[in-house]
C-alpha cells in the first residue's frame, strides 16, 4: 500500500512539475516580447511599446494585452494566446485537488471512489498478546503459535475490610471499610429505618475521641455543612441526651439556655498573636443588631469587659451609663467615625463632654490638660467647637494671666477655625491696647508671623531672615500692598492695589527688573527700561501694535558667538498674506499650481507675479485665476521652470469683525506721543505711560 501511495504522490509531483515547466516556458515567451505582469493589478498583463530600438528616446508606454478568465479557487495556466484559464488543479485553502484526488494541508491523501490497489489479499496472524490493569495477572502472553491466555485476580473482590481489594457488596448490600475517603459527595438516605442517615461513634472511654470529623484542605472550602431543607433545627448540641444549644433556620440562629449554669454561652480565642475574636456578631439589616445583650434587672449590667485577671475595665449598665477605666498611657475611650459628617464621640447635656486634668503627666506643654484633642493624619482636628446661637462661642479660652487658647501641631494645623454664616467670623482676635494682635513663633522661639495692631502683617523666614510685609505701602489712602523689608515712600513695594481695582507690580532700585518664572526659571522678564523678554511663544488675542519695526533676531549663522542677524517684517496698509513657489511647465508650456483647501476661505483680491528661470519667458501669463484652490500658468517654454508669487487680502471671520484702520484718531490721548522725544516733547507726553500711585507720608506703625 505504501509503495502505491508513493507512486501516486510522485505522479502528482510530476504533474505539478510539467505545469510549472509550461508556465516557465510561457513566461520566457512573455519576456521575449516585453510582456510583464502588472504588480498592482495581477489579473492584467502589459506589453511595453515604447521606447524601442528604433526610438530609444520615446516615452515609456504600455498596453494591456490580456485579462484573466480564471475563476477563484483554481490554479490558472497561461494559454498560447496569453490568456489565463482554469487548469485541472484547484486550491480551496485547505486542500489541493486534481479531480477527485486530493491532498489535505495535513498531508493526508484522498482517492476517488472505486480506487483499487494491486497486491492486496489475505494474511496470517503471527502473534496475540494481552495487557491488563494492575489488579490482574496475565500468563502465556504473547501466544505466537497456539495456546491459551490466562487472566487472574491478584486480590479477589470481597465485602470484608481487605487491603487492595475491590469492594464487593454482600447479600444485604453492605460492605466493611476502615475509612472512606471521597473527592465528591457521600449521600446516605436511611431515615426510613433509623431516623439517622449517618452515625459517627467513638467507643474510646479515655483520651481525645471524635465521633465525626470533617477536614478540608482548601482555604476557600468548608469542612462541614449541615442543612435542614424544611426549616427545622440545623444542629443540636447535647450532653447525655439533653440539649444545651441548637442552631436553627428560624429568626433565632443560635440559642442556648440553662436554669442552673452561671455561663450560658462561652466563646474563647486561645491564639496569642494575630487578630482573633472570641465572639463575632453580624447583621445585614438596617434595623438589626450584630449582637444584642439584655439584662431585665434595672440595676444590673448589660455588658462587662474583663481584662487580665478578670478585672472589669468596661461596663454598660441597664440604666444606660457607660464606664471605662485604664492605667496605661493610651486613651481610655476612643471614638472613630470615617463618615465625612459623622462624630467620633458626641455628648449632650448641660456639660456635653467634661474633662478633668490630672497632675502627674506632661503632654509636651508646660502643664496638663483637662481636654486634649489630637489630630494625627489626613484632614483632622484636635478640638472642634461649634455654636448655633447668634452670640454663642464654639470654643472659648479664658486666662487671667496666662494663655487662653494654645494650639500646637507637630505636622498639621494647630488651630483651624470655620464659620458657616455669611456674616459670621471664623476667628476673632483683638488687642484693645493697640499692641500686636497675633504672633506666631517657630520651634526655636523666633517670631515668624506678626500681626500688628497698627495695620500690617509681617512674615519672617528663619533661614534667610528676610521679611515679607503686607499692609500700608506709603502710597496714600486707599492703597495697600506687599513688600520685602520695610514699606515706605510708595517706592519699595512689590505689589500694590487700590480700592478701585487697579493693581501695580513694581521693582525698585537700579539694575533690577520684574521676573515671571516657572520652576524658578525665567519665562518673561521686564528690565528697568521697560524692555520685555519672553522665553517662549507670545499669543496675542487682538492686534499687535509697535512704534518701531517688527524684527526677528537670531544668532548670526556665520558668527553666532559674536553677532546677531536681524530682519524686519514687510509693512503694508492692507492685511495681506504672501505665498510663493516654483513649478515645472509641461510640454505645452503650462502648469497647474495647487493651493491648500482653506486658501479662498482666508484670502481674497489675489495678485500674481510670474518669473521665468533659466531663459526669458515674455509670454508667461495666468491662464486661469484661483478657483477651487488652484490656478493655471501658461505661455512658457515647455519643461521650463517658473517662480510664482501670490498675495491675498485676509477676509476671515476675525478680519471681517475687526477690519484694520489705517488712520486712527487719538481721542482722549490727543496731545500725547508714542515717541515724544522725537518731536521735542518731554517724557510726560508719552501716550503709553501709566498713572503711578501717588506717594504719601508713611503712617505711624506702617514700618
C-alpha positions in Angstrom: 0.0 0.0 0.0 2.8 2.5 0.9 4.5 1.8 -2.4 1.3 2.5 -4.3 0.7 5.8 -2.4 4.3 6.9 -3.0 3.9 6.2 -6.7 0.7 8.4 -6.8 2.5 11.2 -4.9 5.3 11.0 -7.4 2.8 11.2 -10.2 1.2 14.3 -8.6 4.6 16.0 -8.2 5.4 15.1 -11.8 2.2 16.8 -13.0 3.0 19.9 -11.0 6.5 20.0 -12.5 5.1 19.7 -16.0 2.7 22.5 -15.4 5.4 24.7 -13.9 7.6 23.9 -16.9 4.8 25.0 -19.2 4.3 28.1 -17.2 8.0 28.9 -17.2 8.0 28.5 -21.0 5.1 30.9 -21.3 6.9 33.4 -19.0 10.0 33.0 -21.3 7.9 33.9 -24.3 6.4 36.8 -22.4 9.8 38.2 -21.5 11.0 37.9 -25.2 8.0 40.0 -26.2 8.5 42.6 -23.4 5.4 41.3 -21.7 5.1 42.0 -17.9 2.5 41.0 -15.2 1.1 44.2 -13.5 2.3 44.5 -9.9 -0.8 46.2 -8.6 -3.3 44.5 -11.0 -2.1 40.9 -11.2 -5.1 39.9 -13.4 -3.6 42.1 -16.2 -0.6 41.6 -18.5 1.1 44.6 -20.1 3.4 44.9 -23.2 5.8 47.7 -23.4 5.5 49.5 -26.8 7.9 52.5 -26.2 10.8 53.2 -26.1 12.0 50.9 -28.9 15.4 50.2 -30.5 14.3 52.5 -33.3 13.1 55.2 -31.0 15.2 54.9 -27.7 14.2 58.5 -26.6 10.5 57.8 -26.8 8.1 58.0 -23.8 7.5 54.9 -21.7 4.2 53.4 -22.9 2.4 50.1 -22.1 -0.7 48.5 -23.4 -2.9 45.9 -21.9 -2.8 42.6 -23.9 -4.9 40.2 -22.0 -7.2 39.7 -19.0 -7.6 36.6 -16.8 -10.6 34.3 -17.3 -9.6 32.1 -14.4 -12.1 31.6 -11.6 -11.3 31.9 -7.8 -10.1 28.6 -6.2 -8.4 27.3 -9.4 -4.7 27.3 -10.2 -4.6 29.0 -13.6 -2.5 28.2 -16.6 -1.3 30.5 -19.4 -2.7 29.7 -22.8 -0.9 30.2 -26.1 -2.8 33.4 -26.7 -1.6 34.7 -23.2 -5.0 34.2 -21.6 -5.2 32.9 -18.0 -7.6 30.0 -17.9 -8.5 27.3 -15.3 -6.3 24.3 -15.0 -7.3 20.8 -13.6 -5.8 21.8 -10.3 -7.8 23.6 -7.6 -6.9 25.0 -4.2 -9.6 25.9 -1.7 -7.2 26.9 1.1 -7.3 23.5 2.9 -6.5 21.0 0.2 -5.1 20.8 -3.4 -7.1 18.6 -5.7 -6.8 17.1 -9.3 -10.3 15.9 -9.9 -11.3 13.5 -7.0 -7.6 13.0 -6.0 -6.8 15.5 -3.2 -4.0 16.2 -0.7 -5.1 18.0 2.5 -3.0 20.6 4.3 -2.1 18.0 6.9 -0.6 15.7 4.2 -3.5 13.2 4.0 -4.2 11.8 0.5 -7.8 11.0 -0.5 -8.5 8.8 -3.5 -11.5 8.6 -5.8 -14.3 6.1 -5.1 -13.6 2.7 -6.6 -9.8 3.1 -6.4 -8.1 -0.3 -6.2 -4.5 -1.2 -5.3 -3.0 -4.4 -6.7 -1.1 -6.7 -4.4 -3.7 -6.9 -1.5 -5.1 -10.2 -0.2 -5.5 -12.4 2.9 -2.7 -12.6 5.6 -1.6 -14.6 8.6 -1.7 -13.5 12.3 1.6 -14.4 13.8 1.2 -13.2 17.4 -1.6 -12.3 20.0 -0.8 -10.6 23.3 -2.8 -9.3 26.3 -2.3 -6.5 28.7 -4.4 -6.0 31.9 -4.8 -3.4 34.8 -2.7 -3.8 37.9 -5.5 -5.7 39.7 -4.9 -8.7 37.3 -2.0 -11.0 36.4 -1.6 -12.3 32.8 0.2 -15.6 31.8 1.2 -17.2 28.5 1.3 -13.8 26.7 2.1 -13.5 23.9 0.8 -16.6 22.0 2.9 -17.0 18.8 1.7 -20.4 17.6 -1.2 -21.8 19.6 -2.1 -21.7 23.3 -4.4 -20.1 25.9 -4.1 -16.6 27.6 -4.8 -16.7 31.3 -6.2 -13.7 33.3 -6.3 -13.9 37.2 -7.2 -11.6 40.1 -4.2 -10.6 42.3 -6.6 -9.8 45.2 -10.1 -11.1 44.7 -13.1 -8.7 45.3 -14.7 -9.1 48.8 -17.1 -7.3 51.2 -14.6 -7.6 54.0 -12.2 -4.9 55.1 -9.3 -6.2 52.9 -6.4 -4.0 51.7 -6.0 -3.5 47.9 -9.3 -5.5 47.3 -12.1 -4.2 45.0 -15.3 -3.7 47.1 -18.0 -6.4 46.6 -21.3 -6.0 48.4 -22.6 -8.9 50.4 -26.1 -10.4 50.2 -27.6 -7.4 52.2 -25.8 -4.8 50.0 -23.4 -3.9 52.8 -19.5 -3.9 53.0 -16.9 -3.2 55.7 -14.2 -0.5 55.4 -11.8 1.1 57.9 -12.1 4.6 56.3 -14.0 6.1 53.3 -12.3 8.9 51.5 -14.4 10.7 48.9 -13.4 13.5 46.5 -17.1 14.2 45.8 -20.3 13.7 47.9 -21.3 10.8 50.0 -25.1 10.6 50.4 -27.0 8.4 52.8 -30.8 8.1 52.9 -31.6 5.8 55.8 -34.2 7.8 57.7 -37.0 5.4 56.9 -35.5 2.7 59.3 -33.5 4.5 62.0 -34.1 8.3 61.5 -30.3 8.7 61.4 -28.7 8.9 58.0 -25.0 8.8 59.1 -23.7 7.8 62.6 -20.2 8.6 63.8 -19.4 6.8 67.1 -16.2 6.9 69.1 -16.1 4.0 71.6 -12.9 5.2 73.3 -13.6 5.9 77.1 -10.3 7.8 77.6 -8.3 10.3 75.6 -9.5 12.5 72.8 -12.2 10.7 70.8 -14.1 12.1 67.8 -17.4 10.8 66.6 -17.5 12.7 63.3 -14.7 14.9 61.9 -14.8 16.9 58.7 -11.5 18.1 57.1 -10.9 20.4 54.1 -7.5 21.3 52.6 -8.8 24.3 50.6 -8.7 27.8 52.1 -12.0 28.7 50.3 -14.0 25.5 51.2 -15.9 24.3 54.2 -15.0 21.2 56.3 -18.6 20.5 57.3 -22.1 21.6 56.2 -25.4 20.9 58.0 -28.7 21.7 56.1 -32.3 21.3 57.1 -34.4 21.6 54.0 -37.7 22.1 56.0 -36.5 25.0 58.2 -36.1 22.9 61.4 -33.0 22.7 63.6 -29.8 22.5 61.6 -27.6 21.4 64.6 -28.3 20.2 68.1 -25.6 20.1 70.8 -26.4 17.6 73.6 -24.9 16.1 76.7 -26.3 12.6 77.6 -29.4 13.3 75.5 -30.1 16.8 77.0 -29.9 19.7 74.5 -27.5 22.5 75.6 -27.6 24.7 72.4 -29.1 24.5 69.0 -28.7 26.2 65.6 -32.0 26.6 63.6 -33.1 28.3 60.5 -35.7 30.4 62.2 -35.4 34.0 63.5 -33.0 32.9 66.2 -30.0 31.4 64.6 -28.2 30.2 67.7 -29.9 29.6 71.0 -28.6 28.4 74.4 -30.4 28.2 77.7 -29.7 26.9 81.2 -31.6 27.3 84.5 -28.5 26.5 86.7 -25.3 27.3 84.8 -23.6 30.7 85.5 -22.3 30.9 82.0 -24.8 30.1 79.2 -22.5 30.6 76.2 -18.8 30.9 76.3 -16.6 31.6 73.2 -12.8 31.7 73.6 -9.9 32.5 71.2 -6.7 30.9 72.6 -4.4 32.4 69.9 -1.7 34.5 71.5 -0.8 36.5 68.3 -2.7 37.9 65.3 -6.2 39.3 65.2 -8.6 37.0 67.0 -12.2 37.2 68.1 -13.9 35.3 70.9 -17.5 36.2 69.7 -18.3 37.8 66.4 -21.9 39.0 65.6 -23.1 40.5 62.3 -26.4 41.7 60.8 -27.1 42.9 57.3 -30.4 44.7 58.3 -30.5 48.5 58.7 -32.5 48.0 61.9 -30.9 44.7 63.0 -28.3 44.1 65.7 -24.9 42.4 65.2 -25.1 41.5 68.9 -27.9 42.1 71.5 -27.4 42.0 75.3 -30.3 42.3 77.7 -30.5 42.4 81.5 -34.0 42.6 82.9 -32.8 43.8 86.2 -32.7 47.6 86.0 -29.7 47.8 88.5 -27.7 45.2 86.6 -25.1 45.3 83.9 -25.9 44.6 80.2 -22.2 44.1 79.3 -19.0 43.8 81.2 -15.5 43.8 79.7 -12.8 42.0 81.6 -9.1 42.5 81.3 -6.2 40.3 82.6 -7.0 38.8 85.9 -10.8 39.2 85.2 -10.6 42.8 86.3 -13.5 44.8 84.9 -12.3 47.6 82.6 -15.5 48.4 80.7 -19.2 48.3 81.9 -22.5 49.0 80.3 -25.3 49.4 82.8 -29.0 48.8 82.2 -29.6 52.4 83.1 -27.6 53.5 80.1 -24.4 54.6 81.9 -21.0 53.5 80.5 -17.8 53.4 82.5 -14.3 52.6 81.4 -11.0 52.6 83.3 -7.4 52.3 82.2 -4.0 52.6 83.8 -1.9 53.0 80.6 -0.8 56.0 78.5 -3.3 55.0 75.8 -6.8 56.6 75.5 -9.4 55.1 77.8 -12.2 55.7 75.3 -11.6 56.4 71.6 -14.3 57.3 69.1 -13.8 56.9 65.3 -16.2 57.8 62.5 -15.0 57.6 58.9 -18.1 59.4 57.5 -17.3 63.0 56.5 -20.2 64.3 58.6 -20.0 61.8 61.4 -18.9 62.2 65.0 -16.3 60.1 66.8 -17.6 60.9 70.3 -20.7 63.1 71.0 -22.0 64.3 74.3 -25.2 66.2 75.1 -26.4 67.7 78.4 -25.6 70.7 80.5 -22.0 69.7 80.0 -21.7 67.7 76.8 -18.1 66.4 77.5 -16.3 67.0 80.7 -12.6 66.5 81.1 -10.6 66.7 84.3 -6.9 67.1 84.2 -4.6 65.1 86.5 -1.2 66.5 87.7 1.3 63.7 87.0 1.6 63.6 83.2 3.0 66.1 80.7 1.6 66.4 77.2 4.5 68.3 75.7 3.3 71.6 77.2 4.4 73.2 80.4 1.4 71.7 82.2 -1.5 69.2 82.0 -4.8 69.4 80.0 -8.4 69.0 81.0 -9.4 68.3 77.4 -6.8 67.3 74.8 -7.6 67.0 71.1 -5.2 65.1 69.0 -5.5 65.1 65.2 -2.9 62.8 63.6 -3.4 62.0 59.9 -5.4 63.4 57.0 -7.7 66.4 57.5 -8.2 66.0 61.2 -8.8 68.5 64.0 -7.7 68.1 67.6 -10.6 70.1 69.1 -13.7 71.4 67.3 -16.2 73.8 69.0 -19.5 74.8 67.4 -22.2 77.2 68.4 -25.7 77.5 66.9 -26.6 80.6 68.8 -26.4 84.1 67.4 -24.0 85.3 70.1 -22.5 81.9 71.2 -18.9 80.8 71.0 -17.8 77.5 69.6 -14.6 77.2 71.6 -13.6 79.8 74.2 -10.4 80.0 76.2 -10.1 82.3 79.2 -7.0 83.1 81.2 -6.4 85.6 83.9 -2.7 86.0 83.1 -1.5 83.0 81.0 -2.7 81.7 77.6 -6.4 81.4 77.0 -6.1 79.0 74.0 -2.9 77.3 73.0 -2.8 75.4 69.7 0.1 73.1 68.8 0.7 70.6 66.0 3.8 68.7 65.0 2.8 68.4 61.3 -0.7 69.6 60.7 -2.9 72.5 61.8 -2.5 73.7 65.4 -5.7 75.8 65.1 -8.4 75.7 62.5 -11.5 78.0 62.6 -14.5 78.0 60.3 -17.8 79.9 60.2 -20.8 78.8 58.1 -22.6 82.2 58.4 -22.2 84.9 55.7 -22.0 87.4 58.5 -20.0 85.2 60.9 -16.4 85.4 61.9 -14.3 82.2 61.9 -11.7 83.6 64.3 -11.7 86.9 66.1 -8.5 88.3 67.6 -8.4 91.7 69.4 -5.9 93.8 71.3 -7.7 96.9 72.6 -4.4 98.3 73.9 -3.1 98.7 70.4 -0.3 96.1 70.6 0.3 93.1 68.4 -2.8 91.1 67.7 -1.1 87.8 66.8 2.4 86.4 67.0 3.5 83.0 65.5 6.7 81.5 66.8 9.0 78.8 65.3 10.3 75.9 67.3 13.3 77.9 68.5 11.2 80.8 69.7 11.8 83.0 66.6 8.9 85.3 65.6 7.9 84.1 62.1 4.4 85.8 62.0 3.3 89.1 63.4 0.0 90.9 63.0 0.4 94.4 64.5 -2.3 96.5 65.9 -1.3 99.3 63.5 -2.4 97.5 60.3 0.5 95.5 58.8 1.4 91.8 58.8 5.0 90.6 58.8 6.2 87.1 57.8 9.9 86.3 58.6 12.0 83.4 57.3 14.0 81.6 60.0 16.7 80.6 57.4 17.1 83.7 55.2 16.0 86.1 57.9 14.1 88.1 55.2 10.8 89.7 55.9 7.7 90.0 53.7 5.3 92.7 54.8 1.6 93.3 53.8 -0.2 96.5 54.6 0.4 100.2 54.1 2.9 100.9 51.3 3.1 104.7 51.9 1.1 105.4 48.7 -1.7 107.2 50.4 -5.3 106.4 51.4 -6.9 103.5 49.6 -3.6 101.7 48.7 -2.3 98.5 50.3 0.4 96.1 49.1 3.2 93.6 49.6 6.8 94.4 50.0 10.1 92.9 51.2 11.7 94.6 54.2 10.3 97.9 55.3 7.3 99.5 53.4 7.6 103.3 52.9 7.7 106.2 50.4 5.5 104.3 47.9 8.6 103.1 46.1 9.9 99.8 47.5 6.7 97.8 47.3 6.4 94.6 45.2 2.7 94.6 44.5 0.2 97.3 45.5 -3.5 97.7 44.7 -6.1 100.4 45.3 -9.7 100.3 46.4 -11.0 100.8 42.8 -9.4 97.6 41.5 -6.1 98.8 40.0 -3.0 96.6 40.6 0.6 97.7 40.3 3.7 95.4 40.1 6.9 97.2 41.0 10.7 96.7 41.1 12.8 99.2 42.9 16.4 100.1 42.6 18.7 100.5 39.6 19.5 97.4 37.6 16.5 95.4 38.9 13.6 94.2 36.9 10.5 92.0 37.1 10.8 88.3 36.5 8.0 85.9 35.7 9.1 82.4 36.4 8.2 78.7 36.2 10.1 76.1 38.3 12.4 79.0 39.2 13.3 79.6 35.5 12.6 82.9 33.8 9.8 82.8 31.3 9.4 86.5 30.9 11.4 89.5 32.2 10.9 93.3 32.1 14.0 95.3 32.8 14.2 98.8 34.4 13.9 100.4 30.9 10.7 98.5 30.0 12.2 96.0 27.6 10.3 92.7 27.9 11.9 89.3 27.0 9.8 86.2 26.6 11.4 82.8 26.7 8.6 81.0 24.8 5.9 82.0 22.3 3.6 85.0 22.5 -0.1 84.6 21.8 -1.9 87.8 21.1 -5.7 87.8 21.2 -6.2 91.1 19.5 -3.9 93.2 17.3 -0.1 93.8 18.0 1.0 97.4 17.7 4.6 98.6 17.7 6.2 102.0 17.2 9.4 100.6 15.7 9.9 97.6 13.5 8.8 94.0 13.9 12.0 92.1 13.7 13.4 88.6 14.1 16.8 88.4 15.7 18.9 85.2 15.8 22.5 84.3 16.4 24.4 85.2 13.2 24.8 81.9 11.2 28.4 82.8 10.3 29.5 84.2 13.6 26.9 83.0 16.2 29.1 83.9 19.2 29.9 87.5 18.1 26.9 88.8 16.2 23.2 88.8 15.8 21.3 88.7 12.4 18.2 91.0 12.3 15.5 91.1 9.6 12.4 93.3 9.6 8.9 92.4 8.6 7.2 93.8 5.5 4.8 96.6 6.2 1.5 97.3 4.3 -1.7 99.3 4.6 -3.6 96.1 3.9 -3.7 92.9 5.9 -2.1 90.6 3.3 -0.8 87.1 3.1 2.1 86.1 0.8 2.6 82.8 -0.9 5.3 81.7 -3.4 6.8 78.6 -5.0 8.4 77.1 -8.1 6.8 74.9 -10.8 8.0 73.0 -13.9 5.8 73.6 -17.0 4.6 70.6 -19.1 5.3 70.0 -22.8 2.7 72.6 -23.7 4.3 75.2 -21.6 1.5 75.1 -18.9 1.3 74.1 -15.3 -1.4 74.0 -12.6 -0.4 75.2 -9.1 -2.3 73.5 -6.3 -3.1 75.6 -3.2 -4.4 74.5 0.3 -8.2 73.8 0.6 -8.5 76.8 3.0 -7.0 79.3 0.6 -10.1 81.1 -0.6 -11.7 80.9 2.9 -8.8 83.0 4.2 -7.9 85.3 1.3 -9.5 87.4 -1.5 -8.4 90.0 -4.1 -5.5 87.9 -5.4 -2.4 89.5 -7.1 0.1 87.4 -9.1 3.8 87.6 -10.1 5.5 85.2 -12.5 9.2 84.9 -13.2 10.9 82.7 -15.8 14.0 80.9 -14.6 16.9 79.8 -16.9 15.6 81.6 -20.0 13.3 84.6 -20.9 9.5 83.9 -20.7 7.9 87.0 -22.2 4.7 85.3 -22.9 4.1 83.9 -19.4 0.6 84.7 -18.1 -2.1 83.5 -15.7 -4.4 81.3 -17.8 -6.9 80.8 -15.1 -7.2 82.7 -11.8 -7.6 81.0 -8.4 -10.6 78.8 -8.3 -11.1 75.5 -6.4 -7.8 76.0 -4.6 -5.6 76.2 -7.8 -4.6 78.5 -10.6 -3.1 77.8 -14.1 0.1 79.2 -15.7 0.6 79.2 -19.5 2.6 80.8 -22.3 6.0 79.5 -21.1 8.7 77.4 -22.7 7.9 73.6 -22.5 9.6 71.9 -19.5 11.0 75.2 -18.2 11.0 76.3 -14.5 8.8 79.2 -13.4 8.8 81.0 -10.0 5.4 82.3 -8.9 4.2 84.6 -6.1 0.6 85.2 -5.0 -0.7 87.7 -2.4 -4.2 87.8 -0.9 -6.1 90.1 1.4 -7.4 88.4 4.6 -11.2 88.2 4.8 -11.7 85.5 7.5 -14.3 85.9 10.3 -11.9 87.8 12.6 -10.8 90.3 10.0 -14.5 90.8 8.9 -15.4 91.7 12.5 -12.2 93.7 13.2 -11.1 95.4 9.9 -7.8 97.3 10.2 -8.0 101.1 10.3 -5.0 102.7 8.6 -5.6 106.1 10.2 -6.9 106.3 13.8 -7.8 109.4 15.9 -6.0 109.6 19.3 -9.2 110.6 21.0 -8.6 111.1 24.7 -4.8 110.7 24.1 -4.7 113.8 21.9 -1.6 115.8 22.8 0.5 112.8 23.7 3.1 111.0 21.6 4.4 107.4 21.2 7.9 108.8 21.0 7.7 112.4 22.4 11.5 112.9 22.3 11.4 112.7 18.5 9.1 115.8 18.4 10.9 117.8 21.1 8.4 116.9 23.8 9.0 115.9 27.5 8.6 112.2 28.7 5.4 113.2 30.4 3.8 113.5 27.0 4.3 109.8 26.3 1.0 108.1 25.4 1.8 104.7 26.9 2.9 105.9 30.4 0.5 104.7 33.1 -0.6 106.8 36.1 1.5 105.9 39.1 0.2 105.6 42.7 0.9 108.9 44.4 3.4 109.0 47.3 2.1 109.7 50.7 3.5 110.2 54.1 4.1 106.9 55.9 1.6 106.1 58.5 2.6 105.6 62.1 3.4 101.9 62.6 3.5 101.2 58.9 7.2 100.4 59.2 
